[in-house]
Amino acid sequence: MSTIIIASLLVGAVSALRFKIFILVPTIIAAWAILTGIGLVWEITAAWVVLEIAVVTTALQVGYLATLLTEGLAVRPN
């Protein structure tokens, strides 16, 4: 689970750096589809898949917003 969290944080951070439009919603929908597919293939319980979806969604948002905040607080050279 920690690998998924770290990967989601990094994907959110890279999305904030790479895209200047609101890319978070399509990224979250893609993550939901991937996690649901993995849950179906590995026959994981629905409760565990829902927990993973909640954690990944939160990690994507935290990574995205943290990167935007650090970009906004950075001191630009003259």
N, CA, C and O atoms as a MOPAC input file, in Angstrom:
PM7 MOZYME 1SCF
protein

 N      0.82300 1    -1.19000 1     0.00000 1
 C      0.00000 1     0.00000 1     0.00000 1
 C      0.86700 1     1.25400 1     0.00000 1
 O      0.49700 1     2.25900 1    -0.60800 1
 N      2.01300 1     1.20900 1     0.67100 1
 C      2.87300 1     2.39200 1     0.71200 1
 C      3.45300 1     2.71000 1    -0.66200 1
 O      3.67900 1     3.87700 1    -0.98200 1
 N      3.69200 1     1.70000 1    -1.46400 1
 C      4.18500 1     1.93800 1    -2.82400 1
 C      3.13600 1     2.66500 1    -3.65700 1
 O      3.46500 1     3.56000 1    -4.43600 1
 N      1.89100 1     2.28400 1    -3.49300 1
 C      0.80000 1     2.93700 1    -4.21500 1
 C      0.67100 1     4.39000 1    -3.77500 1
 O      0.43700 1     5.27000 1    -4.60300 1
 N      0.81900 1     4.64400 1    -2.49200 1
 C      0.71300 1     6.01100 1    -1.97900 1
 C      1.83500 1     6.87500 1    -2.52900 1
 O      1.58600 1     7.98900 1    -2.99000 1
 N      3.06100 1     6.38100 1    -2.48900 1
 C      4.20500 1     7.14900 1    -2.99300 1
 C      4.05900 1     7.39900 1    -4.48600 1
 O      4.31100 1     8.50800 1    -4.95600 1
 N      3.65700 1     6.38500 1    -5.23100 1
 C      3.47200 1     6.55000 1    -6.67500 1
 C      2.37800 1     7.57300 1    -6.96500 1
 O      2.51700 1     8.37000 1    -7.89200 1
 N      1.31000 1     7.56600 1    -6.20300 1
 C      0.22500 1     8.52200 1    -6.41100 1
 C      0.67300 1     9.94400 1    -6.08800 1
 O      0.32400 1    10.88400 1    -6.80200 1
 N      1.44200 1    10.10200 1    -5.01700 1
 C      1.97500 1    11.42700 1    -4.69900 1
 C      2.85900 1    11.94800 1    -5.82600 1
 O      2.77600 1    13.11900 1    -6.19700 1
 N      3.70000 1    11.08200 1    -6.36300 1
 C      4.58800 1    11.49600 1    -7.44300 1
 C      3.82100 1    11.80900 1    -8.72600 1
 O      4.14800 1    12.76800 1    -9.42500 1
 N      2.81300 1    11.01300 1    -9.03800 1
 C      1.99900 1    11.28700 1   -10.23400 1
 C      1.27800 1    12.62000 1   -10.08000 1
 O      1.20300 1    13.39200 1   -11.03500 1
 N      0.75000 1    12.90200 1    -8.89700 1
 C      0.10900 1    14.18700 1    -8.65300 1
 C      1.07900 1    15.34800 1    -8.77400 1
 O      0.73500 1    16.39300 1    -9.32500 1
 N      2.29000 1    15.17000 1    -8.26200 1
 C      3.29400 1    16.23500 1    -8.34300 1
 C      3.73500 1    16.47900 1    -9.78200 1
 O      3.85900 1    17.62700 1   -10.20700 1
 N      3.96800 1    15.41900 1   -10.52500 1
 C      4.37700 1    15.56300 1   -11.91800 1
 C      3.25700 1    16.17300 1   -12.75200 1
 O      3.51500 1    16.96500 1   -13.65900 1
 N      2.02200 1    15.80900 1   -12.44800 1
 C      0.88500 1    16.38600 1   -13.17300 1
 C      0.80800 1    17.89300 1   -12.95000 1
 O      0.51500 1    18.64200 1   -13.88200 1
 N      1.06300 1    18.33200 1   -11.74700 1
 C      1.02000 1    19.76400 1   -11.46100 1
 C      2.15400 1    20.50400 1   -12.15800 1
 O      1.98400 1    21.65300 1   -12.56500 1
 N      3.30100 1    19.86400 1   -12.29700 1
 C      4.42400 1    20.50700 1   -12.97800 1
 C      4.25500 1    20.51100 1   -14.49200 1
 O      4.61500 1    21.47900 1   -15.16200 1
 N      3.71300 1    19.43700 1   -15.01700 1
 C      3.65100 1    19.26400 1   -16.46600 1
 C      2.46800 1    19.97400 1   -17.10500 1
 O      2.61400 1    20.58300 1   -18.16500 1
 N      1.30300 1    19.90400 1   -16.48000 1
 C      0.08300 1    20.43000 1   -17.08200 1
 C     -0.36400 1    21.69100 1   -16.35900 1
 O     -0.34700 1    21.75100 1   -15.12900 1
 N     -0.75900 1    22.68300 1   -17.11600 1
 C     -1.23900 1    23.91800 1   -16.52700 1
 C     -2.76300 1    23.99700 1   -16.51800 1
 O     -3.32600 1    24.95300 1   -15.98500 1
 N     -3.42700 1    23.02300 1   -17.09100 1
 C     -4.87800 1    22.95700 1   -17.01000 1
 C     -5.26000 1    21.97200 1   -15.91700 1
 O     -4.40100 1    21.27500 1   -15.37800 1
 N     -6.53300 1    21.91300 1   -15.59300 1
 C     -6.95200 1    21.04800 1   -14.49800 1
 C     -6.96700 1    19.59900 1   -14.96500 1
 O     -7.93800 1    19.15900 1   -15.58100 1
 N     -5.91400 1    18.85900 1   -14.68200 1
 C     -5.72600 1    17.48600 1   -15.13100 1
 C     -6.05100 1    16.48200 1   -14.02900 1
 O     -6.01000 1    15.27500 1   -14.26400 1
 N     -6.36700 1    16.95700 1   -12.85400 1
 C     -6.53300 1    16.07300 1   -11.71300 1
 C     -7.74400 1    15.14900 1   -11.84700 1
 O     -7.66600 1    13.97700 1   -11.48000 1
 N     -8.84900 1    15.65600 1   -12.36200 1
 C    -10.06200 1    14.83000 1   -12.48000 1
 C     -9.85700 1    13.65800 1   -13.44700 1
 O    -10.19200 1    12.53100 1   -13.08200 1
 N     -9.32600 1    13.86000 1   -14.66000 1
 C     -9.07900 1    12.69800 1   -15.52000 1
 C     -8.06800 1    11.71400 1   -14.94100 1
 O     -8.18100 1    10.50800 1   -15.16300 1
 N     -7.09200 1    12.21100 1   -14.20700 1
 C     -6.11400 1    11.33600 1   -13.57700 1
 C     -6.76200 1    10.47300 1   -12.49300 1
 O     -6.45900 1     9.28600 1   -12.37400 1
 N     -7.64100 1    11.06600 1   -11.71500 1
 C     -8.33500 1    10.31500 1   -10.66800 1
 C     -9.25100 1     9.26600 1   -11.28500 1
 O     -9.31600 1     8.14000 1   -10.79200 1
 N     -9.96100 1     9.61700 1   -12.35500 1
 C    -10.84300 1     8.65200 1   -13.01400 1
 C    -10.04000 1     7.48800 1   -13.58800 1
 O    -10.47300 1     6.33900 1   -13.50400 1
 N     -8.88600 1     7.77100 1   -14.16400 1
 C     -8.02600 1     6.70400 1   -14.68300 1
 C     -7.51800 1     5.81400 1   -13.54400 1
 O     -7.45000 1     4.59400 1   -13.69400 1
 N     -7.16400 1     6.41600 1   -12.41600 1
 C     -6.70500 1     5.63100 1   -11.26200 1
 C     -7.82100 1     4.73800 1   -10.73800 1
 O     -7.57400 1     3.58900 1   -10.37200 1
 N     -9.04600 1     5.25500 1   -10.69700 1
 C    -10.18600 1     4.43600 1   -10.25900 1
 C    -10.36700 1     3.23500 1   -11.17200 1
 O    -10.58600 1     2.11700 1   -10.70700 1
 N    -10.27400 1     3.47300 1   -12.47700 1
 C    -10.44400 1     2.36900 1   -13.43100 1
 C     -9.34100 1     1.32000 1   -13.26400 1
 O     -9.61100 1     0.11900 1   -13.29000 1
 N     -8.11900 1     1.77400 1   -13.09600 1
 C     -6.99400 1     0.84600 1   -12.93300 1
 C     -7.14100 1     0.03800 1   -11.64300 1
 O     -6.96200 1    -1.18000 1   -11.64700 1
 N     -7.46400 1     0.71000 1   -10.55200 1
 C     -7.60500 1     0.01000 1    -9.27400 1
 C     -8.79100 1    -0.95500 1    -9.27900 1
 O     -8.71300 1    -2.03400 1    -8.69100 1
 N     -9.87400 1    -0.58000 1    -9.93000 1
 C    -11.01100 1    -1.48800 1   -10.03300 1
 C    -10.65200 1    -2.71400 1   -10.86300 1
 O    -11.01800 1    -3.83600 1   -10.51400 1
 N     -9.93500 1    -2.49500 1   -11.96000 1
 C     -9.49300 1    -3.62400 1   -12.78000 1
 C     -8.56800 1    -4.55700 1   -12.03000 1
 O     -8.70500 1    -5.77700 1   -12.11400 1
 N     -7.63100 1    -3.99200 1   -11.29900 1
 C     -6.71700 1    -4.81700 1   -10.50200 1
 C     -7.49100 1    -5.58700 1    -9.43800 1
 O     -7.21200 1    -6.75900 1    -9.18900 1
 N     -8.45600 1    -4.93200 1    -8.81500 1
 C     -9.26500 1    -5.60400 1    -7.80900 1
 C    -10.07300 1    -6.76000 1    -8.37600 1
 O    -10.22800 1    -7.79300 1    -7.72600 1
 N    -10.58600 1    -6.58700 1    -9.58600 1
 C    -11.34000 1    -7.67000 1   -10.21600 1
 C    -10.44500 1    -8.83400 1   -10.61700 1
 O    -10.81600 1    -9.99500 1   -10.44600 1
 N     -9.27300 1    -8.52500 1   -11.14900 1
 C     -8.36300 1    -9.58500 1   -11.58600 1
 C     -7.82200 1   -10.36400 1   -10.40300 1
 O     -7.75100 1   -11.59200 1   -10.44900 1
 N     -7.44000 1    -9.66700 1    -9.34500 1
 C     -6.86400 1   -10.33300 1    -8.18300 1
 C     -7.90800 1   -10.80600 1    -7.18500 1
 O     -7.56500 1   -11.37900 1    -6.15100 1
 N     -9.18300 1   -10.57100 1    -7.48800 1
 C    -10.30400 1   -10.97400 1    -6.62600 1
 C    -10.17100 1   -10.41900 1    -5.21400 1
 O    -10.30900 1   -11.14300 1    -4.22800 1
 N     -9.90200 1    -9.13300 1    -5.13900 1
 C     -9.80000 1    -8.43700 1    -3.85600 1
 C    -11.21000 1    -8.02100 1    -3.43900 1
 O    -12.05800 1    -7.75000 1    -4.28900 1
 N    -11.45500 1    -7.97300 1    -2.14300 1
 C    -12.78200 1    -7.59700 1    -1.66300 1
 C    -13.10000 1    -6.14900 1    -2.03400 1
 O    -12.20000 1    -5.32600 1    -2.20200 1
 N    -14.38200 1    -5.85700 1    -2.15700 1
 C    -14.83200 1    -4.52700 1    -2.56300 1
 C    -14.42300 1    -3.46600 1    -1.54000 1
 O    -14.08700 1    -2.34300 1    -1.91700 1
 N    -14.44900 1    -3.80700 1    -0.26900 1
 C    -14.07000 1    -2.84400 1     0.76900 1
 C    -12.60300 1    -2.43200 1     0.62600 1
 O    -12.26500 1    -1.26100 1     0.80100 1
 N    -11.74700 1    -3.38200 1     0.31200 1
 C    -10.32700 1    -3.07600 1     0.15200 1
 C    -10.09600 1    -2.20200 1    -1.08300 1
 O     -9.26400 1    -1.29500 1    -1.05200 1
 N    -10.82300 1    -2.46800 1    -2.16000 1
 C    -10.69800 1    -1.66600 1    -3.37900 1
 C    -11.17300 1    -0.23400 1    -3.12000 1
 O    -10.54500 1     0.72100 1    -3.57800 1
 N    -12.26300 1    -0.08700 1    -2.39900 1
 C    -12.76700 1     1.24800 1    -2.06100 1
 C    -11.75700 1     1.98700 1    -1.18700 1
 O    -11.54500 1     3.18400 1    -1.37800 1
 N    -11.14100 1     1.30700 1    -0.24800 1
 C    -10.10800 1     1.92500 1     0.58700 1
 C     -8.92600 1     2.37200 1    -0.26700 1
 O     -8.42500 1     3.48300 1    -0.09700 1
 N     -8.48200 1     1.52600 1    -1.17100 1
 C     -7.37900 1     1.90000 1    -2.05700 1
 C     -7.73800 1     3.10200 1    -2.92300 1
 O     -6.91400 1     3.99300 1    -3.12600 1
 N     -8.96900 1     3.12800 1    -3.43400 1
 C     -9.40700 1     4.25500 1    -4.26000 1
 C     -9.40000 1     5.54300 1    -3.44500 1
 O     -8.97200 1     6.58400 1    -3.94200 1
 N     -9.86600 1     5.48700 1    -2.20800 1
 C     -9.86800 1     6.67400 1    -1.35800 1
 C     -8.44900 1     7.15500 1    -1.06400 1
 O     -8.17500 1     8.35400 1    -1.10300 1
 N     -7.55800 1     6.22600 1    -0.77200 1
 C     -6.17500 1     6.58500 1    -0.45800 1
 C     -5.47000 1     7.16100 1    -1.68500 1
 O     -4.77100 1     8.16900 1    -1.58000 1
 N     -5.64600 1     6.53400 1    -2.83600 1
 C     -4.99400 1     7.00900 1    -4.05900 1
 C     -5.53500 1     8.37900 1    -4.46500 1
 O     -4.76700 1     9.24700 1    -4.88200 1
 N     -6.83800 1     8.58000 1    -4.34800 1
 C     -7.43000 1     9.87400 1    -4.67900 1
 C     -6.86800 1    10.97100 1    -3.78500 1
 O     -6.52500 1    12.05300 1    -4.26200 1
 N     -6.77500 1    10.69400 1    -2.50100 1
 C     -6.22600 1    11.67100 1    -1.57000 1
 C     -4.75200 1    11.94800 1    -1.85700 1
 O     -4.32100 1    13.10100 1    -1.81900 1
 N     -3.98300 1    10.91200 1    -2.13900 1
 C     -2.55900 1    11.09700 1    -2.40900 1
 C     -2.33900 1    11.89400 1    -3.69300 1
 O     -1.43800 1    12.73000 1    -3.74900 1
 N     -3.14500 1    11.64900 1    -4.72100 1
 C     -3.03200 1    12.42800 1    -5.95600 1
 C     -3.30300 1    13.90900 1    -5.69000 1
 O     -2.58100 1    14.77800 1    -6.18000 1
 N     -4.33700 1    14.18300 1    -4.91900 1
 C     -4.67900 1    15.57200 1    -4.62200 1
 C     -3.61200 1    16.24300 1    -3.76600 1
 O     -3.27900 1    17.40700 1    -3.99200 1
 N     -3.07800 1    15.52900 1    -2.79700 1
 C     -2.03700 1    16.10400 1    -1.93400 1
 C     -0.77600 1    16.39500 1    -2.74700 1
 O     -0.17500 1    17.45900 1    -2.59800 1
 N     -0.37500 1    15.46200 1    -3.60200 1
 C      0.80000 1    15.69500 1    -4.44100 1
 C      0.61100 1    16.86700 1    -5.37800 1
 O      1.52400 1    17.67400 1    -5.55500 1
 N     -0.55400 1    16.97300 1    -5.97900 1
 C     -0.86300 1    18.06300 1    -6.90100 1
 C     -0.83500 1    19.40800 1    -6.17500 1
 O     -0.17800 1    20.34900 1    -6.62100 1
 N     -1.55200 1    19.49000 1    -5.05400 1
 C     -1.62900 1    20.75500 1    -4.33100 1
 C     -0.30600 1    21.14300 1    -3.67800 1
 O      0.02900 1    22.32600 1    -3.62800 1
 N      0.44300 1    20.17800 1    -3.18100 1
 C      1.73700 1    20.48900 1    -2.57200 1
 C      2.69000 1    21.07700 1    -3.60100 1
 O      3.44100 1    22.00600 1    -3.30200 1
 N      2.65900 1    20.53700 1    -4.80500 1
 C      3.52400 1    21.07200 1    -5.85600 1
 C      3.09500 1    22.47500 1    -6.25300 1
 O      3.94200 1    23.34500 1    -6.45500 1
 N      1.79500 1    22.70900 1    -6.36800 1
 C      1.32100 1    24.05000 1    -6.69500 1
 C      1.69200 1    25.05000 1    -5.61300 1
 O      2.06300 1    26.18500 1    -5.91200 1
 N      1.59100 1    24.62800 1    -4.34600 1
 C      1.95700 1    25.52700 1    -3.25100 1
 C      3.44400 1    25.83400 1    -3.24300 1
 O      3.83600 1    26.98300 1    -3.04200 1
 N      4.27400 1    24.82900 1    -3.45800 1
 C      5.71500 1    25.08800 1    -3.47000 1
 C      6.12400 1    25.92700 1    -4.67300 1
 O      7.06200 1    26.72000 1    -4.58300 1
 N      5.43400 1    25.76100 1    -5.79700 1
 C      5.71600 1    26.63100 1    -6.95000 1
 C      5.31800 1    28.07100 1    -6.63800 1
 O      6.02000 1    29.01100 1    -7.01200 1
 N      4.19800 1    28.23700 1    -5.95700 1
 C      3.71500 1    29.57700 1    -5.64000 1
 C      4.55300 1    30.27700 1    -4.58600 1
 O      4.65200 1    31.50400 1    -4.58500 1
 N      5.15200 1    29.51600 1    -3.69600 1
 C      5.96200 1    30.10500 1    -2.62800 1
 C      7.42800 1    30.27400 1    -3.01400 1
 O      8.19000 1    30.90300 1    -2.27900 1
 N      7.82700 1    29.72900 1    -4.14100 1
 C      9.22600 1    29.80900 1    -4.56000 1
 C      9.59100 1    31.25600 1    -4.88800 1
 O      8.78600 1    32.00500 1    -5.44300 1
 N     10.79300 1    31.62500 1    -4.54100 1
 C     11.28800 1    32.96300 1    -4.83500 1
 C     11.83800 1    32.96400 1    -6.24600 1
 O     12.74600 1    32.19600 1    -6.56600 1
 N     11.30500 1    33.80400 1    -7.06800 1
 C     11.75800 1    33.88000 1    -8.46100 1
 C     12.97700 1    34.79300 1    -8.55900 1
 O     13.00900 1    35.85300 1    -7.93500 1
 N     13.98000 1    34.38800 1    -9.33900 1
 C     15.17300 1    35.23500 1    -9.47600 1
 C     14.83700 1    36.50000 1   -10.27100 1
 O     13.95200 1    36.50400 1   -11.12600 1
 N     15.57000 1    37.56500 1    -9.96100 1
 C     15.35100 1    38.84700 1   -10.65700 1
 C     15.95500 1    38.87500 1   -12.00600 1
 O     15.85300 1    39.88100 1   -12.70700 1

